[in-house]
Amino acid sequence: MSYMGFKPLVKKVNMKPKGIVEIVLETTISDLNGKVEALGSSGWSCSSCTV
């Protein structure tokens, strides 16, 4: 399991059918500081994530 420490702002939470919860977070590029790349190398994936 991967861990990424940063302090995002929760912008939106949507309850979808079939028990799916969509959470939209907002943060700065400087707060991420290469952490998204570390998740990618650990096998974590997200089909709808963009940075």
C-alpha positions in Angstrom: 0.0 0.0 0.0 1.2 3.5 -0.8 1.1 6.5 1.4 1.3 10.1 0.3 1.4 12.8 3.0 0.0 16.3 2.0 -2.7 18.7 3.2 -5.5 19.0 0.6 -8.7 20.9 0.8 -11.8 18.9 0.3 -13.7 20.6 -2.5 -16.6 18.2 -3.2 -18.0 14.9 -2.1 -20.5 13.0 -4.3 -22.5 9.9 -3.2 -22.9 7.8 -6.4 -25.0 4.7 -7.0 -23.8 1.3 -5.9 -22.1 2.7 -2.8 -19.4 4.7 -4.7 -18.1 7.9 -3.1 -16.3 10.5 -5.3 -14.1 12.9 -3.4 -12.4 15.9 -5.1 -9.3 17.3 -3.3 -7.4 20.5 -4.1 -3.8 21.1 -3.3 -0.8 23.0 -4.7 1.9 21.6 -7.0 4.6 22.5 -4.4 2.7 20.5 -1.7 2.8 17.4 -3.9 6.5 17.9 -4.7 7.1 14.7 -6.7 4.9 12.5 -4.4 2.5 11.5 -7.3 5.4 10.0 -9.2 6.3 7.9 -6.1 2.8 6.5 -6.0 3.1 5.6 -9.7 6.2 3.5 -9.2 4.6 1.5 -6.4 1.9 0.0 -8.6 -0.8 2.4 -7.6 -3.0 3.5 -10.5 -6.0 5.7 -11.2 -7.8 5.6 -14.5 -9.3 9.1 -14.1 -6.5 10.9 -12.3 -4.8 13.9 -13.9 -2.1 16.1 -12.5 
